Amino acid sequence: MSTVHKLTAVVIVIVAAVLVVFTSSPTLVPTTTRVPVTSTSLPAVDLSATPAGWVPVAFGDAQVSVPATWWVLYNKAYCPAGKMPGELFVNPFLTACTAVTAGNIPANRVALYPGLAFSPEHHKQVINGFAMYVSYQDYDVPSLGLTISAEGPLANRVLHTLSPSPRAVVLASGPGPAAQYGWHTLTFDGLSFTAPGWWPVTRTLLNYGIHSACGSSAGVSFFNRGVGGGEVVLSTDVGLAAFPCPIELGSPGPVYPGDGVEVDAGYKTLSELATEGLHPAFSKHCLDLHGLTACPATTPAYSILVLKVTVPGHKQPVFVSIGLAGNGMTARTILDSLRPA
């Protein structure tokens, strides 16, 4: 073979290898089968839908925004908690409310439920591109698996903040974005991933928990401690971290979504999370990530994505928690970078 032909063959091989590297991506597959990556377009978080002074609140594949002065209550009874400008209930349960008077009912009340069955007889309207089926004050959004109950002067404005959540962006099929300049690769317990180099990295024996320290609701959001937000915690979960918190935590206001990654490799991880009231339920449909099997938690499903990751050669799974903030692309980049070390 001539030198030219040899060089041509080498170039073809190199190009093919590059294409393989840059087109690899997380694929949502059942644990027993593999399916090809689809080419559907990514959902997009509408950042402009959040007015100034409001805070986005995610639930599953959807998010709405509410004023920062509202209370936001997770997994609580759908009962008025006090007189304030408004309340948002996320995944509430219905019960008989006691001691309810006109003086402690907020002017605005919004609730986010898992999608309920809608009837074709319900009135249909479209808000922010989403078809809604309306019955009284309930709005069923089948495409997001969501039902919104909304009443009060700001109910319509809250409805018009509806957008896909960062979680929907992160778990959508298709190629993941490449790591940007300044990111670096970290390895821990057989796992490798990339994260922004300016995020502080903590290697610890303790389980920090997947929540803001001293926050009122676990599993909702990370606390941004690093420059530009974000932190990496790598834990072997020998014990539970204790944070000194004031006795009075104040009102349950909205929690700002935060970036971050926590990897918990200890066999006590689930029992440690249970001390926070978290009992993750993991999907049977898992991600194929460059040789890893990563099963996302279906609960909690707020602004932290929890995954149970099986690493080849390891008996115990590794639990990876990724903060879901902004447009979700930072979290999507981290997720797609997961691979065996």
N, C-alpha and C positions, 0 to 999 in steps of 0.2 A: 504494500500500500504506500502511496506517495506521502510525503510530509504534509502536503495540503489536505489530502483526504483524512490523514490522522488527526490533524488540527480540527477539521470540520467535525469529525466524529466526537472529539473531546468536547467541543463547544455545545453540540447537541445534547450530550449527556449532562453537562453542567446546567444548561437551560432547563432541561427536564427536572433536574434535582431542585433547582430554585423554584420552579412552578409548584412542585410537591410541597415544599416548605411553606410558601406563602399562600397556598390555597387550603391548608389544613385548618380545621375549625371544629368547634363543639357541635356535635350532632345529637339531637334529642332522639334517643332510641329506647325501645324496651330492653330490659336487662338480658333478654334471651336472643335478641336479633339485632342486626345492624341494617340501617337504611341509609341511602345516600343523602348528602347535604342538599337541601332545597335552595332555590335561588330567589325566594320571596324577599321583598324589600323589608328593611327593618322598620318597626314602629318608631315613632319619634316622640320624645317628651316635649310637650309644648311649654317651654320655660316662660314664654311671654304671657301665659294664661294666669300666672301668679302675680296679683297686683302688689305694689309696694306696700310693705307693712303686713303682708299675709305670709303664711307658711304652708308649703305643700305637705300633704299627709297621704301616704301610700297605703293601699290595701290590695294585695294581689297584683293583678295586671293594670290596676287603675290608680289614679291619684286625683284628689281635689285639693283646693287650697282654702284656708279659712283665716280670718284675722288673728294676729298674734295674741289678742286679748281674750280669745275664746279658750274654753277648757276642751281638752281632747282626752277622751276616756276609752281605754282598750279593754275589751272583754268584760264589760261591766253591765249591770242591769240598765235597761233603757228607762231610767227614771230621772227626773230633774234633780240635779245635784246642788243647785243654789241659784241665786239671782245674779246673773252676769250677762254680758252682751250676747253670748251664744255658747252652745255646746255641740261638739262633734263626737258621736259614739261610733267606734270602730269595732265591728263584729260583736255587737251587744247581744244579750239574751233578754227575752221578754219575760216579765214577771209582774205580779200585782204590786203597784207602787203605793207605799204608805206615806202618810204625813205630807201629801202634796197639796199645796195651797197656791192661790194665784200669786202670792208674793214671792215664791221661789221657783217659778217657771221662767226660764230664760226667754228673751224675745225671739231668738232663733234656735232651732234644733234641727240637726242633720245627723243621719245615721247611715253607715255603710254596711251592707249585708252581703253574704255570698248570693249569687244570682238566684232569684226565685223564678218559678214558672210564670210566664206571661200569657195572657189570652189575646188572640187576634182581635177580640172586640175592644181591647184597650186602645185608647187614642195614641197615635204614633206621631212623634215629632223628632226632629234632628237638631242636636246641639253639638257644636264643635266637630261635626262630621260623624257623630255617633247616633245611631237610631235608638230611640227610647220609646218604651211603651208605658204610657202614663195611666195610672188609676188613682184618683184622688191626689195624695201627696207622695205616692210611690212611683219611682222611675226605674224601670227594668232596662238594663243595658246588656243584651245578650252577648255582644262581641267582646265585652270585658268581664263577663261572668259576675256582674255586679247589680245590686239593687240599691238605689239611693232613696231614702226617705227624707224629705226636706220641707220645712215650714218656717215661716217668719219673713220679715221684710228683706233679709239678705239671701233667702233660699234660692231665688233665681240667679243671683250673682254667683253663688257657690257652684251651682250647676254648670255655669258657663266657664268654670275653671277646670272642668273635667279633661283629663289627658291620660294617655298611656303612662304607666309608672316606669321608673328605671329598671325594675325587675323584669318587665315585659321586654325591654330592650336587651338586657343582659342574656336572657334565656332564649331569645329568638335565634332560629337557625341561620347559618350563613357564616362567612369568614369573619374572624375577629380582627380588630385593628392592630397594627404593629405597635410595639412599645416605643414611646417617644424618647427624644434625647434626654439624658439625665436619669433614665430608669436603670435599675440594676437587677441582677438575678440573685435570689436567695434560695438556699436549700435547707430542708428540715425534715427529719424522720422519713427519708426516702422520697420527699416531694420537692419539686423545683417550681418556682414561679417568679415573675417579675413584678416590681412595684416602683413607684417614684423614689429616686435616690435621696430626696430631701425628707422623706418620712422617717421619723425615728424608729429604730428597731429595738424591741425588748425581748430578750430571751429569758424565760422564767420557768420556775417549777410550779407556779401558781396558775389557777384558772381565773382569768380576769372577768369572765362573764361577758355575754354579748349584749351590752347595754351601756348607756351613759352612766358613769359613776354617780351614785345617789339619785339616779333617775327614778321616776315613778312607775315606769313600765319596762320590763326586760324584753329584749328582742326587738325593740323599736328602732333604735339608732345608735351608732357609735358616737363617741365624743371626740371631736377634732382637737388633738393636742399638738400636732406637728405644725411646722411652718407651711402655710398654704393648705393646712388641713391634712388629716390622715395619719395613721400610725400602723406599724406592723408589730403584732404580738405573736411570739412563738413559744408555746407552753407545753410542758410535759405533764401538766395537771396532777402533780403530786398532792397539792392541797388547794384550798379555796382562798382567793385573795379577799382581804377585808379592807374596805375603804372607810375612813372616818367621815361620817355624814352627820349633818345637823338633825336633831330630832324632828324639827318642823321643816318639812320639805316644801311647804307652800302649795299653791294651787297647781293642778295638773294641766299646765299650759302646753302648747304644741312643742314638740321636740324637733329641732332642725335636723334633717338628714345629714349624715356625715360619712366621709370616706374612711377606709381602713381595711385591714386584713388581720384576722386572728386565726391561727392554726393551733388546734388542740389535739395532741397526740396521745394523751393518757387514756387508759381504759375506763377511768372514772368520769370521763367528760359528761356523759348523759346524766349521771347522778349529780354531778356538780351543777349542771344546768337546771336540774329539777329543784334545787334549792332556791332558784330564782322564780320558780313557778313555770318553767319552760319544759314542755314535753314534746319535742319536735316529732312530727310525723313525716316520713320520707316517701317520696314518690317511687312507684315501681318502674317508672319510665326514667331512665338515667342518661347522663351525658357520656359520650365516648370522647375522652380528652387525651389524645396522643398516647393511648395505652392505659390510661386511667379510667375507672368507672366512677362517676360522680353523680350521686342521687340527690337532687335538691329537696329541701324540706318544703312541704306544702303548708305547714304551720310551724313557727310563725311566718307570716308573709307580709312584713311591713318594709322597713328600710334597711334590713340586713338579710342577705341571702346566705342561708346555712346549707352546706353540702356535706354528705357523708361520702368520703373518698376512699376507694379501695386501691391501695398501692401494691403492685406486684411484689411478691416475696414477703409481705407483711401480714401477720395474722389479724391484727387489730386495725379497724378503719381509722382514718384521720379525718377530723372534722374541721372544715374550712368555712369561715364566716367572712363575707365580703360586704362592706358598706355600700349602700345604694344611694347615691346623691347626684344632683345635677341632671345631666342628660343620660347618665348611665354608662357612658363610654369608658370611663376610667375602670369601673368594675368589670365591664365586658373585656377589656384588655387583660386584666388580671386573670379572669376566668379562663380565657383562651390560652394563657401562658402556662397553665398548670400541666405538669408532665412528670414522669418518674425522674428522679435525680440520677 
